Amino acid sequence: MIAFFQSSIFVNLAYIFASILFIFGLKMLSSAETAQKGNLVSASGMLIAILVTLAQNEIIAYEYLVIALIGGLIVGVLASSLVKMTSMPELVALFNGFGGIASLLVGVAEFINPSSTTLIQIIAISFTVLIGGITFSGSLVAFGKLSEIISGKPLILFGQRFVLSALLLVALLLVFELIISTGLLNISSQAILFILIGVTLILGVLLTAPIGGADMPVVIALLNSYSGLAASSAGFVINNNVLIVAGALVGASGLILTNIMCKAMNRSLSNVLFGGFGAATASSDGSGQIQGEVKPITAEDAYLILEAANSVLVVPGYGMAVSQAQHVVRELGELLEDNGCEVKYAIHPVAGRMPGHMNVLLAEANVSYDVLAEPDDVNPLMETVDVCIVIGANDVVNPDARENEGSPIYGMPVIEVDRAKTVFILKRSMAAGFAGIDNPLFLKENSRMLFGDAKDSISTLVSEFKS
């Protein structure tokens, strides 16, 4: 019986079953209603793949694997219980980086102590190191930007594209030398490998540093794709079918998500990677400063307007995540519905700092999926909305995207809240958003600025309704 479970037939059947679970789980992740089940289905597939792999008689040192499993379990539990929802984007960036470095280490280990030396494996090792190194260092830079350890502004270097092109060419030449072993460099293959690792780490930094904070959702999706491609290459290195499939699924889905995010901003991927978006600001009149007068409002006065409203549209942004206001936002929505008001939540694809950031926060607060809407669903009906409540969002509601041809975001699809009857904008100050672009919405005739912490402001509105 034990021999059967260690046979190649059983292993391959188990891997096929695990791959099917990955595919179904990924499909379920595309819907908010089934996302949690999809996560469990995919995790079950990975558990099966791990257990089947551990049952193989080729493994001769289980004690190290047990230590690694216990360590990973501890990190996973701590991450899921201690990391705040506001820190999820940088945690995802770190996970992408860990995936990249894990694949790189697999490639290095197999190169130093090869089980076989086929051409396919040498090619796989080379590309595993190349992609894994870029993913690791790039993800660390993304983590630094998202956690504000380093500035979120684009770091534009003189001759940046020339340097990047030269380094990429050097990396490809090193890969070619590893594969062909021509001896032109007159150094050992291991030395070439470690030089390649150094070049890829520098490439990852230089590819991510010029990207502004407003483009981080796209970068997170792209790095996620890189980590999947690195894992798939590592699967070829160690001849593991399920790792090849899992990595390919992650790589493909990450590329699809990256494309969706780029379309949501009406920009190409090359513009995101090399455009330096956020390095300079734009204004409504081209003079460097938007014109008009700010009209503040108190929470008490805002309550009077909301109490008479028949329809309210909530537009959450990163400010809601920072203030952890999602629970009081849901409570306010329920009170408005009890008052006979129709409430919806408009979610822009690039709101927040990672794909689906706002959806995750609202799901945590048990906001019904039925009241979530995309920009294309709410924009045609915007004139009928009595009140729009913009909570910390900035760039995704900026009317310059439609009105100012000189703006860096001109042409980007936005939530057109400025066409609503009244707009409440919850912000701590008049500071520009993460993209560093001024927002003329703040000075529109129908806009009212509700200054202060978003959670405190919404809590005051809730108190007014309850009293």
Contacts in CASP RR format, 6 or more apart in sequence:
PFRMAT RR
TARGET T0000
AUTHOR 0000-0000-0000
METHOD contacts of the structure
MODEL  1
MIAFFQSSIFVNLAYIFASILFIFGLKMLSSAETAQKGNLVSASGMLIAI
LVTLAQNEIIAYEYLVIALIGGLIVGVLASSLVKMTSMPELVALFNGFGG
IASLLVGVAEFINPSSTTLIQIIAISFTVLIGGITFSGSLVAFGKLSEII
SGKPLILFGQRFVLSALLLVALLLVFELIISTGLLNISSQAILFILIGVT
LILGVLLTAPIGGADMPVVIALLNSYSGLAASSAGFVINNNVLIVAGALV
GASGLILTNIMCKAMNRSLSNVLFGGFGAATASSDGSGQIQGEVKPITAE
DAYLILEAANSVLVVPGYGMAVSQAQHVVRELGELLEDNGCEVKYAIHPV
AGRMPGHMNVLLAEANVSYDVLAEPDDVNPLMETVDVCIVIGANDVVNPD
ARENEGSPIYGMPVIEVDRAKTVFILKRSMAAGFAGIDNPLFLKENSRML
FGDAKDSISTLVSEFKS
4 10 0 8 1.000
5 55 0 8 1.000
6 55 0 8 1.000
6 56 0 8 1.000
6 57 0 8 1.000
10 52 0 8 1.000
11 52 0 8 1.000
11 53 0 8 1.000
11 56 0 8 1.000
12 241 0 8 1.000
14 48 0 8 1.000
14 49 0 8 1.000
14 52 0 8 1.000
15 49 0 8 1.000
15 52 0 8 1.000
15 241 0 8 1.000
15 242 0 8 1.000
15 245 0 8 1.000
17 45 0 8 1.000
17 48 0 8 1.000
18 45 0 8 1.000
18 46 0 8 1.000
18 48 0 8 1.000
18 49 0 8 1.000
18 52 0 8 1.000
18 242 0 8 1.000
19 241 0 8 1.000
19 242 0 8 1.000
19 245 0 8 1.000
19 246 0 8 1.000
21 41 0 8 1.000
21 42 0 8 1.000
21 44 0 8 1.000
21 45 0 8 1.000
21 48 0 8 1.000
22 42 0 8 1.000
22 45 0 8 1.000
22 46 0 8 1.000
22 245 0 8 1.000
22 246 0 8 1.000
22 249 0 8 1.000
23 249 0 8 1.000
24 38 0 8 1.000
24 41 0 8 1.000
25 37 0 8 1.000
25 38 0 8 1.000
25 39 0 8 1.000
25 41 0 8 1.000
25 42 0 8 1.000
26 38 0 8 1.000
26 42 0 8 1.000
26 249 0 8 1.000
26 253 0 8 1.000
28 34 0 8 1.000
28 35 0 8 1.000
28 37 0 8 1.000
28 38 0 8 1.000
28 41 0 8 1.000
29 35 0 8 1.000
29 38 0 8 1.000
29 39 0 8 1.000
29 42 0 8 1.000
32 359 0 8 1.000
32 363 0 8 1.000
32 369 0 8 1.000
32 372 0 8 1.000
33 369 0 8 1.000
46 246 0 8 1.000
49 242 0 8 1.000
49 243 0 8 1.000
49 246 0 8 1.000
53 240 0 8 1.000
53 242 0 8 1.000
54 62 0 8 1.000
54 65 0 8 1.000
59 65 0 8 1.000
79 91 0 8 1.000
83 91 0 8 1.000
84 324 0 8 1.000
85 321 0 8 1.000
85 324 0 8 1.000
85 326 0 8 1.000
85 360 0 8 1.000
85 361 0 8 1.000
85 364 0 8 1.000
86 321 0 8 1.000
86 322 0 8 1.000
86 324 0 8 1.000
87 147 0 8 1.000
88 354 0 8 1.000
88 357 0 8 1.000
88 360 0 8 1.000
89 146 0 8 1.000
89 216 0 8 1.000
89 220 0 8 1.000
89 352 0 8 1.000
89 353 0 8 1.000
89 354 0 8 1.000
89 357 0 8 1.000
90 142 0 8 1.000
90 143 0 8 1.000
90 144 0 8 1.000
90 146 0 8 1.000
90 147 0 8 1.000
92 220 0 8 1.000
92 224 0 8 1.000
92 354 0 8 1.000
93 139 0 8 1.000
93 140 0 8 1.000
93 142 0 8 1.000
93 143 0 8 1.000
93 144 0 8 1.000
93 146 0 8 1.000
93 220 0 8 1.000
93 223 0 8 1.000
94 139 0 8 1.000
94 140 0 8 1.000
94 143 0 8 1.000
95 227 0 8 1.000
96 135 0 8 1.000
96 139 0 8 1.000
96 142 0 8 1.000
96 220 0 8 1.000
96 223 0 8 1.000
96 224 0 8 1.000
96 226 0 8 1.000
96 227 0 8 1.000
97 135 0 8 1.000
97 136 0 8 1.000
97 138 0 8 1.000
97 139 0 8 1.000
97 140 0 8 1.000
97 223 0 8 1.000
97 227 0 8 1.000
99 132 0 8 1.000
99 135 0 8 1.000
99 136 0 8 1.000
99 227 0 8 1.000
99 228 0 8 1.000
99 230 0 8 1.000
99 231 0 8 1.000
100 131 0 8 1.000
100 132 0 8 1.000
100 133 0 8 1.000
100 135 0 8 1.000
100 136 0 8 1.000
100 139 0 8 1.000
100 226 0 8 1.000
100 227 0 8 1.000
100 230 0 8 1.000
100 231 0 8 1.000
101 132 0 8 1.000
101 133 0 8 1.000
101 135 0 8 1.000
101 136 0 8 1.000
102 231 0 8 1.000
102 234 0 8 1.000
103 128 0 8 1.000
103 131 0 8 1.000
103 132 0 8 1.000
103 135 0 8 1.000
103 227 0 8 1.000
103 230 0 8 1.000
103 231 0 8 1.000
103 233 0 8 1.000
103 234 0 8 1.000
104 128 0 8 1.000
104 129 0 8 1.000
104 132 0 8 1.000
104 133 0 8 1.000
104 136 0 8 1.000
104 197 0 8 1.000
104 230 0 8 1.000
106 128 0 8 1.000
106 234 0 8 1.000
106 235 0 8 1.000
106 237 0 8 1.000
106 238 0 8 1.000
107 124 0 8 1.000
107 125 0 8 1.000
107 128 0 8 1.000
107 129 0 8 1.000
107 234 0 8 1.000
107 237 0 8 1.000
108 129 0 8 1.000
108 193 0 8 1.000
108 197 0 8 1.000
110 121 0 8 1.000
110 125 0 8 1.000
110 237 0 8 1.000
110 238 0 8 1.000
111 125 0 8 1.000
111 189 0 8 1.000
111 190 0 8 1.000
111 193 0 8 1.000
112 190 0 8 1.000
114 121 0 8 1.000
115 238 0 8 1.000
119 179 0 8 1.000
120 236 0 8 1.000
121 236 0 8 1.000
121 237 0 8 1.000
121 239 0 8 1.000
122 178 0 8 1.000
122 179 0 8 1.000
123 179 0 8 1.000
123 236 0 8 1.000
124 233 0 8 1.000
124 234 0 8 1.000
124 235 0 8 1.000
124 236 0 8 1.000
124 237 0 8 1.000
125 178 0 8 1.000
125 237 0 8 1.000
126 175 0 8 1.000
126 178 0 8 1.000
126 179 0 8 1.000
126 196 0 8 1.000
127 175 0 8 1.000
127 233 0 8 1.000
128 230 0 8 1.000
128 233 0 8 1.000
128 234 0 8 1.000
128 236 0 8 1.000
128 237 0 8 1.000
129 193 0 8 1.000
129 196 0 8 1.000
129 197 0 8 1.000
129 200 0 8 1.000
130 171 0 8 1.000
130 175 0 8 1.000
130 196 0 8 1.000
130 200 0 8 1.000
131 226 0 8 1.000
131 229 0 8 1.000
131 230 0 8 1.000
131 233 0 8 1.000
132 200 0 8 1.000
132 226 0 8 1.000
132 227 0 8 1.000
132 230 0 8 1.000
133 197 0 8 1.000
133 200 0 8 1.000
133 201 0 8 1.000
133 203 0 8 1.000
133 204 0 8 1.000
133 230 0 8 1.000
134 200 0 8 1.000
134 201 0 8 1.000
134 203 0 8 1.000
134 204 0 8 1.000
134 207 0 8 1.000
134 226 0 8 1.000
135 204 0 8 1.000
135 223 0 8 1.000
135 226 0 8 1.000
135 227 0 8 1.000
135 230 0 8 1.000
136 201 0 8 1.000
136 204 0 8 1.000
137 200 0 8 1.000
137 201 0 8 1.000
137 202 0 8 1.000
137 203 0 8 1.000
137 204 0 8 1.000
137 205 0 8 1.000
137 208 0 8 1.000
138 204 0 8 1.000
138 205 0 8 1.000
138 207 0 8 1.000
138 208 0 8 1.000
138 223 0 8 1.000
139 208 0 8 1.000
139 223 0 8 1.000
139 227 0 8 1.000
140 205 0 8 1.000
141 150 0 8 1.000
141 204 0 8 1.000
141 205 0 8 1.000
141 208 0 8 1.000
141 209 0 8 1.000
142 208 0 8 1.000
142 216 0 8 1.000
142 219 0 8 1.000
142 220 0 8 1.000
142 223 0 8 1.000
143 149 0 8 1.000
144 150 0 8 1.000
145 151 0 8 1.000
145 152 0 8 1.000
145 208 0 8 1.000
145 211 0 8 1.000
145 212 0 8 1.000
145 213 0 8 1.000
145 216 0 8 1.000
146 213 0 8 1.000
146 216 0 8 1.000
146 353 0 8 1.000
152 212 0 8 1.000
152 213 0 8 1.000
152 434 0 8 1.000
153 212 0 8 1.000
153 213 0 8 1.000
153 278 0 8 1.000
153 279 0 8 1.000
153 436 0 8 1.000
154 209 0 8 1.000
154 210 0 8 1.000
154 211 0 8 1.000
154 212 0 8 1.000
154 213 0 8 1.000
154 275 0 8 1.000
154 276 0 8 1.000
154 277 0 8 1.000
154 278 0 8 1.000
154 279 0 8 1.000
155 209 0 8 1.000
155 210 0 8 1.000
156 210 0 8 1.000
156 276 0 8 1.000
156 279 0 8 1.000
157 163 0 8 1.000
157 206 0 8 1.000
157 209 0 8 1.000
157 210 0 8 1.000
160 206 0 8 1.000
160 210 0 8 1.000
160 274 0 8 1.000
161 274 0 8 1.000
163 206 0 8 1.000
164 203 0 8 1.000
164 206 0 8 1.000
164 207 0 8 1.000
167 199 0 8 1.000
167 202 0 8 1.000
167 203 0 8 1.000
167 206 0 8 1.000
168 203 0 8 1.000
170 199 0 8 1.000
171 196 0 8 1.000
171 199 0 8 1.000
171 200 0 8 1.000
171 203 0 8 1.000
174 192 0 8 1.000
174 195 0 8 1.000
174 196 0 8 1.000
174 199 0 8 1.000
175 196 0 8 1.000
177 183 0 8 1.000
177 184 0 8 1.000
177 185 0 8 1.000
177 192 0 8 1.000
178 189 0 8 1.000
178 192 0 8 1.000
178 193 0 8 1.000
178 196 0 8 1.000
181 189 0 8 1.000
185 192 0 8 1.000
207 273 0 8 1.000
208 219 0 8 1.000
208 223 0 8 1.000
210 273 0 8 1.000
210 274 0 8 1.000
210 275 0 8 1.000
210 276 0 8 1.000
211 219 0 8 1.000
211 272 0 8 1.000
211 273 0 8 1.000
211 276 0 8 1.000
211 277 0 8 1.000
212 276 0 8 1.000
212 277 0 8 1.000
212 278 0 8 1.000
212 279 0 8 1.000
212 435 0 8 1.000
213 278 0 8 1.000
213 353 0 8 1.000
213 434 0 8 1.000
213 435 0 8 1.000
214 277 0 8 1.000
214 278 0 8 1.000
214 350 0 8 1.000
214 395 0 8 1.000
214 433 0 8 1.000
214 434 0 8 1.000
214 435 0 8 1.000
214 436 0 8 1.000
215 265 0 8 1.000
215 272 0 8 1.000
215 277 0 8 1.000
216 353 0 8 1.000
216 354 0 8 1.000
217 261 0 8 1.000
217 349 0 8 1.000
217 350 0 8 1.000
217 352 0 8 1.000
217 353 0 8 1.000
217 354 0 8 1.000
217 355 0 8 1.000
217 356 0 8 1.000
217 357 0 8 1.000
218 258 0 8 1.000
218 261 0 8 1.000
218 262 0 8 1.000
218 265 0 8 1.000
218 269 0 8 1.000
218 272 0 8 1.000
218 350 0 8 1.000
219 272 0 8 1.000
220 353 0 8 1.000
220 354 0 8 1.000
220 355 0 8 1.000
221 254 0 8 1.000
221 257 0 8 1.000
221 258 0 8 1.000
221 261 0 8 1.000
221 355 0 8 1.000
222 254 0 8 1.000
222 255 0 8 1.000
222 258 0 8 1.000
222 269 0 8 1.000
224 250 0 8 1.000
224 251 0 8 1.000
224 254 0 8 1.000
224 257 0 8 1.000
225 250 0 8 1.000
225 251 0 8 1.000
225 252 0 8 1.000
225 253 0 8 1.000
225 254 0 8 1.000
225 255 0 8 1.000
225 257 0 8 1.000
225 258 0 8 1.000
226 251 0 8 1.000
227 250 0 8 1.000
227 251 0 8 1.000
228 246 0 8 1.000
228 247 0 8 1.000
228 248 0 8 1.000
228 250 0 8 1.000
228 251 0 8 1.000
228 254 0 8 1.000
229 247 0 8 1.000
229 248 0 8 1.000
229 251 0 8 1.000
231 243 0 8 1.000
231 246 0 8 1.000
231 247 0 8 1.000
231 250 0 8 1.000
232 243 0 8 1.000
232 244 0 8 1.000
232 245 0 8 1.000
232 246 0 8 1.000
232 247 0 8 1.000
232 248 0 8 1.000
232 250 0 8 1.000
232 251 0 8 1.000
234 243 0 8 1.000
235 241 0 8 1.000
235 243 0 8 1.000
235 244 0 8 1.000
235 247 0 8 1.000
236 244 0 8 1.000
257 355 0 8 1.000
258 269 0 8 1.000
259 269 0 8 1.000
260 349 0 8 1.000
261 349 0 8 1.000
261 350 0 8 1.000
261 355 0 8 1.000
262 268 0 8 1.000
262 269 0 8 1.000
262 272 0 8 1.000
264 348 0 8 1.000
264 349 0 8 1.000
264 350 0 8 1.000
264 412 0 8 1.000
264 413 0 8 1.000
265 272 0 8 1.000
265 350 0 8 1.000
265 409 0 8 1.000
265 412 0 8 1.000
265 413 0 8 1.000
266 411 0 8 1.000
266 412 0 8 1.000
266 413 0 8 1.000
267 277 0 8 1.000
267 412 0 8 1.000
271 277 0 8 1.000
277 408 0 8 1.000
277 435 0 8 1.000
278 408 0 8 1.000
278 435 0 8 1.000
278 436 0 8 1.000
278 437 0 8 1.000
280 408 0 8 1.000
281 288 0 8 1.000
281 432 0 8 1.000
281 436 0 8 1.000
281 437 0 8 1.000
281 438 0 8 1.000
282 288 0 8 1.000
282 400 0 8 1.000
282 404 0 8 1.000
282 406 0 8 1.000
282 407 0 8 1.000
282 408 0 8 1.000
282 409 0 8 1.000
282 437 0 8 1.000
282 438 0 8 1.000
283 289 0 8 1.000
283 290 0 8 1.000
283 404 0 8 1.000
283 438 0 8 1.000
283 440 0 8 1.000
284 290 0 8 1.000
284 291 0 8 1.000
284 400 0 8 1.000
284 403 0 8 1.000
284 404 0 8 1.000
284 438 0 8 1.000
284 440 0 8 1.000
285 291 0 8 1.000
286 404 0 8 1.000
286 406 0 8 1.000
288 438 0 8 1.000
289 438 0 8 1.000
290 438 0 8 1.000
290 439 0 8 1.000
290 440 0 8 1.000
290 442 0 8 1.000
290 443 0 8 1.000
291 443 0 8 1.000
292 443 0 8 1.000
293 443 0 8 1.000
294 430 0 8 1.000
294 442 0 8 1.000
294 443 0 8 1.000
294 449 0 8 1.000
295 447 0 8 1.000
295 448 0 8 1.000
295 449 0 8 1.000
296 448 0 8 1.000
296 449 0 8 1.000
296 450 0 8 1.000
296 451 0 8 1.000
297 424 0 8 1.000
297 448 0 8 1.000
297 449 0 8 1.000
297 450 0 8 1.000
298 450 0 8 1.000
299 450 0 8 1.000
299 457 0 8 1.000
299 460 0 8 1.000
299 461 0 8 1.000
299 464 0 8 1.000
300 460 0 8 1.000
300 464 0 8 1.000
302 424 0 8 1.000
302 448 0 8 1.000
302 450 0 8 1.000
302 461 0 8 1.000
303 460 0 8 1.000
303 461 0 8 1.000
303 464 0 8 1.000
303 465 0 8 1.000
305 387 0 8 1.000
305 422 0 8 1.000
305 424 0 8 1.000
306 312 0 8 1.000
306 336 0 8 1.000
306 341 0 8 1.000
306 387 0 8 1.000
306 461 0 8 1.000
306 465 0 8 1.000
307 339 0 8 1.000
307 465 0 8 1.000
308 386 0 8 1.000
309 336 0 8 1.000
309 341 0 8 1.000
309 386 0 8 1.000
309 387 0 8 1.000
310 340 0 8 1.000
310 341 0 8 1.000
310 342 0 8 1.000
310 386 0 8 1.000
311 341 0 8 1.000
311 342 0 8 1.000
311 343 0 8 1.000
311 344 0 8 1.000
311 384 0 8 1.000
311 385 0 8 1.000
311 386 0 8 1.000
311 387 0 8 1.000
312 333 0 8 1.000
312 336 0 8 1.000
312 341 0 8 1.000
312 342 0 8 1.000
312 343 0 8 1.000
312 344 0 8 1.000
312 385 0 8 1.000
312 386 0 8 1.000
312 387 0 8 1.000
312 388 0 8 1.000
312 389 0 8 1.000
313 343 0 8 1.000
313 344 0 8 1.000
313 345 0 8 1.000
313 346 0 8 1.000
313 378 0 8 1.000
313 382 0 8 1.000
313 385 0 8 1.000
313 387 0 8 1.000
313 388 0 8 1.000
313 389 0 8 1.000
313 417 0 8 1.000
313 420 0 8 1.000
314 329 0 8 1.000
314 333 0 8 1.000
314 343 0 8 1.000
314 344 0 8 1.000
314 345 0 8 1.000
314 346 0 8 1.000
314 388 0 8 1.000
314 389 0 8 1.000
314 391 0 8 1.000
315 345 0 8 1.000
315 346 0 8 1.000
315 348 0 8 1.000
315 351 0 8 1.000
315 388 0 8 1.000
315 389 0 8 1.000
315 390 0 8 1.000
315 391 0 8 1.000
315 393 0 8 1.000
315 396 0 8 1.000
315 397 0 8 1.000
315 415 0 8 1.000
315 417 0 8 1.000
316 326 0 8 1.000
316 329 0 8 1.000
316 345 0 8 1.000
316 347 0 8 1.000
316 351 0 8 1.000
316 358 0 8 1.000
316 361 0 8 1.000
316 362 0 8 1.000
316 391 0 8 1.000
316 392 0 8 1.000
316 393 0 8 1.000
317 351 0 8 1.000
317 352 0 8 1.000
317 357 0 8 1.000
317 358 0 8 1.000
317 391 0 8 1.000
317 392 0 8 1.000
317 393 0 8 1.000
317 394 0 8 1.000
317 396 0 8 1.000
318 351 0 8 1.000
318 352 0 8 1.000
318 353 0 8 1.000
318 357 0 8 1.000
318 392 0 8 1.000
318 393 0 8 1.000
318 434 0 8 1.000
319 325 0 8 1.000
319 391 0 8 1.000
319 392 0 8 1.000
319 393 0 8 1.000
319 426 0 8 1.000
319 427 0 8 1.000
319 454 0 8 1.000
320 326 0 8 1.000
320 329 0 8 1.000
320 358 0 8 1.000
320 361 0 8 1.000
320 391 0 8 1.000
320 392 0 8 1.000
320 454 0 8 1.000
321 352 0 8 1.000
321 353 0 8 1.000
321 357 0 8 1.000
321 358 0 8 1.000
321 361 0 8 1.000
322 454 0 8 1.000
323 453 0 8 1.000
323 454 0 8 1.000
323 455 0 8 1.000
323 456 0 8 1.000
324 455 0 8 1.000
325 391 0 8 1.000
325 454 0 8 1.000
325 455 0 8 1.000
325 458 0 8 1.000
326 361 0 8 1.000
326 362 0 8 1.000
326 364 0 8 1.000
326 365 0 8 1.000
326 367 0 8 1.000
327 365 0 8 1.000
328 455 0 8 1.000
328 458 0 8 1.000
328 459 0 8 1.000
328 462 0 8 1.000
329 362 0 8 1.000
329 365 0 8 1.000
329 367 0 8 1.000
329 391 0 8 1.000
329 458 0 8 1.000
330 362 0 8 1.000
330 365 0 8 1.000
330 366 0 8 1.000
330 367 0 8 1.000
331 462 0 8 1.000
332 458 0 8 1.000
332 461 0 8 1.000
332 462 0 8 1.000
332 465 0 8 1.000
333 343 0 8 1.000
335 462 0 8 1.000
335 465 0 8 1.000
335 466 0 8 1.000
336 343 0 8 1.000
336 465 0 8 1.000
337 343 0 8 1.000
339 465 0 8 1.000
343 371 0 8 1.000
344 371 0 8 1.000
344 372 0 8 1.000
344 373 0 8 1.000
344 378 0 8 1.000
345 362 0 8 1.000
345 367 0 8 1.000
345 371 0 8 1.000
345 372 0 8 1.000
345 373 0 8 1.000
346 373 0 8 1.000
346 374 0 8 1.000
346 375 0 8 1.000
346 377 0 8 1.000
346 378 0 8 1.000
346 415 0 8 1.000
347 356 0 8 1.000
347 358 0 8 1.000
347 359 0 8 1.000
347 362 0 8 1.000
347 372 0 8 1.000
347 373 0 8 1.000
347 374 0 8 1.000
348 358 0 8 1.000
348 375 0 8 1.000
348 393 0 8 1.000
348 396 0 8 1.000
348 397 0 8 1.000
348 414 0 8 1.000
348 415 0 8 1.000
349 355 0 8 1.000
349 356 0 8 1.000
349 374 0 8 1.000
350 396 0 8 1.000
351 357 0 8 1.000
351 358 0 8 1.000
351 393 0 8 1.000
351 396 0 8 1.000
352 358 0 8 1.000
353 434 0 8 1.000
359 372 0 8 1.000
362 372 0 8 1.000
363 369 0 8 1.000
375 413 0 8 1.000
375 414 0 8 1.000
375 415 0 8 1.000
375 416 0 8 1.000
376 413 0 8 1.000
378 385 0 8 1.000
378 415 0 8 1.000
379 415 0 8 1.000
379 416 0 8 1.000
382 388 0 8 1.000
382 416 0 8 1.000
382 417 0 8 1.000
382 419 0 8 1.000
382 420 0 8 1.000
383 419 0 8 1.000
383 420 0 8 1.000
383 421 0 8 1.000
385 420 0 8 1.000
385 421 0 8 1.000
386 420 0 8 1.000
386 421 0 8 1.000
386 422 0 8 1.000
387 420 0 8 1.000
387 421 0 8 1.000
387 422 0 8 1.000
387 423 0 8 1.000
387 424 0 8 1.000
388 417 0 8 1.000
388 420 0 8 1.000
388 422 0 8 1.000
388 423 0 8 1.000
388 424 0 8 1.000
389 424 0 8 1.000
389 426 0 8 1.000
390 397 0 8 1.000
390 417 0 8 1.000
390 423 0 8 1.000
390 424 0 8 1.000
390 425 0 8 1.000
390 426 0 8 1.000
390 441 0 8 1.000
391 426 0 8 1.000
391 454 0 8 1.000
391 458 0 8 1.000
392 425 0 8 1.000
392 426 0 8 1.000
392 427 0 8 1.000
392 454 0 8 1.000
393 415 0 8 1.000
394 427 0 8 1.000
394 432 0 8 1.000
394 433 0 8 1.000
394 434 0 8 1.000
394 435 0 8 1.000
394 437 0 8 1.000
394 439 0 8 1.000
395 409 0 8 1.000
395 414 0 8 1.000
395 433 0 8 1.000
395 434 0 8 1.000
395 435 0 8 1.000
395 437 0 8 1.000
395 439 0 8 1.000
396 414 0 8 1.000
396 415 0 8 1.000
397 414 0 8 1.000
397 415 0 8 1.000
397 416 0 8 1.000
397 417 0 8 1.000
397 418 0 8 1.000
397 439 0 8 1.000
397 441 0 8 1.000
398 407 0 8 1.000
398 409 0 8 1.000
398 414 0 8 1.000
398 437 0 8 1.000
398 439 0 8 1.000
398 440 0 8 1.000
398 441 0 8 1.000
399 414 0 8 1.000
399 416 0 8 1.000
399 418 0 8 1.000
399 439 0 8 1.000
399 440 0 8 1.000
399 441 0 8 1.000
399 444 0 8 1.000
400 407 0 8 1.000
400 409 0 8 1.000
400 410 0 8 1.000
400 437 0 8 1.000
400 439 0 8 1.000
400 440 0 8 1.000
401 407 0 8 1.000
401 409 0 8 1.000
401 410 0 8 1.000
401 411 0 8 1.000
401 412 0 8 1.000
401 413 0 8 1.000
401 414 0 8 1.000
402 410 0 8 1.000
402 411 0 8 1.000
402 414 0 8 1.000
402 416 0 8 1.000
403 440 0 8 1.000
404 410 0 8 1.000
404 440 0 8 1.000
407 437 0 8 1.000
408 435 0 8 1.000
408 437 0 8 1.000
409 435 0 8 1.000
409 437 0 8 1.000
417 423 0 8 1.000
417 441 0 8 1.000
418 441 0 8 1.000
418 444 0 8 1.000
418 446 0 8 1.000
418 447 0 8 1.000
420 446 0 8 1.000
421 446 0 8 1.000
422 446 0 8 1.000
422 448 0 8 1.000
423 441 0 8 1.000
423 444 0 8 1.000
423 446 0 8 1.000
423 447 0 8 1.000
423 448 0 8 1.000
424 448 0 8 1.000
424 450 0 8 1.000
425 441 0 8 1.000
425 442 0 8 1.000
425 447 0 8 1.000
425 448 0 8 1.000
425 449 0 8 1.000
425 450 0 8 1.000
426 450 0 8 1.000
426 452 0 8 1.000
426 454 0 8 1.000
426 457 0 8 1.000
426 458 0 8 1.000
427 442 0 8 1.000
427 449 0 8 1.000
427 450 0 8 1.000
427 451 0 8 1.000
427 452 0 8 1.000
428 451 0 8 1.000
428 452 0 8 1.000
428 453 0 8 1.000
429 451 0 8 1.000
430 442 0 8 1.000
430 449 0 8 1.000
432 438 0 8 1.000
432 439 0 8 1.000
433 439 0 8 1.000
441 447 0 8 1.000
442 449 0 8 1.000
450 457 0 8 1.000
END
